[in-house]
Amino acid sequence: MNVEIKRDGLTLRGIEERPSEKAGPMVIMFHGFNGNAGYVQGELFAEISDSLVASGISTIRFDFDGHG
C-alpha cells in the first residue's frame, strides 16, 4: 500500500506491507542520505521486505524528501 505523510508543506512517500491486518512488529526501511527512491522501490528492498512480511513482520519503506 502506498503511504503519504504530509507535514510543513512536505510529503513523505513510502510503501507499507503487512502480513495481516493485525498490529505487530514493524521494520522501518529507508535509503542512506545519498540514495534515492530507486533504492526503496528497487529489488533489494523489496526482497528484504518480502522476507520480513513472510516472517510475520510488517515493513514500511520510504524515501527522504527531495530524493525521489
N, C-alpha and C positions, 0 to 999 in steps of 0.2 A: 504494500500500500504506500503510495506517495504521501509524504508528510510535509507540511509547511508551518513554520513558526515565524510569526511576524512580531517585530519589536523595534521601536525607534526608527521606523521607516525602512527597515531592512527585512529581508525574507531569507530565512534559513531553510533549505530544502533537503529532504532526505528520503530514505526508503526504509519502511518498517516491515519486518517479517516476524510472524508468531507461529508457534506450533499449534496453538489453540486460542480460544477467546479468554481463557483463564489468566489471572495475574500470575506472575512468576518471575524468575530471574531474567535480566536483560543485559546484553552487552552493547555498549555504545561504540561504534566504529567510525573513525574519521581519518582522513589522509593527513600527512605532515603539512606544515605551513607552506612548503614549496610545491605541494601537489595540487591536484585539481579534481573536479567531479569525475573525470575519467577513472580515477582510482576507485572511487566509491561505487560507480556503476560497472566497473570492469570485472573481468573473470575472477581474479584472485579474491577480491572482497566478497563476490557472490558465492564462491566456493566455500569460503570460511563461514559465511552466513548460513548457507545450506547445511553445513555440518553441525553448527550450533543449534539450528532450528530442529534438525533431526534428533538432537540430544535433549530436546525439551527446553531450550534456551532461546528467548526472543532476541532479535537484534534490531538496531536502528543504525543506518549508515547515513552520514551527512557530509556535505561539503561546506567549507567555510565561505562566508560572504566574499564575493569577488573572485572566487576560484572555480567558477563553472556554473 
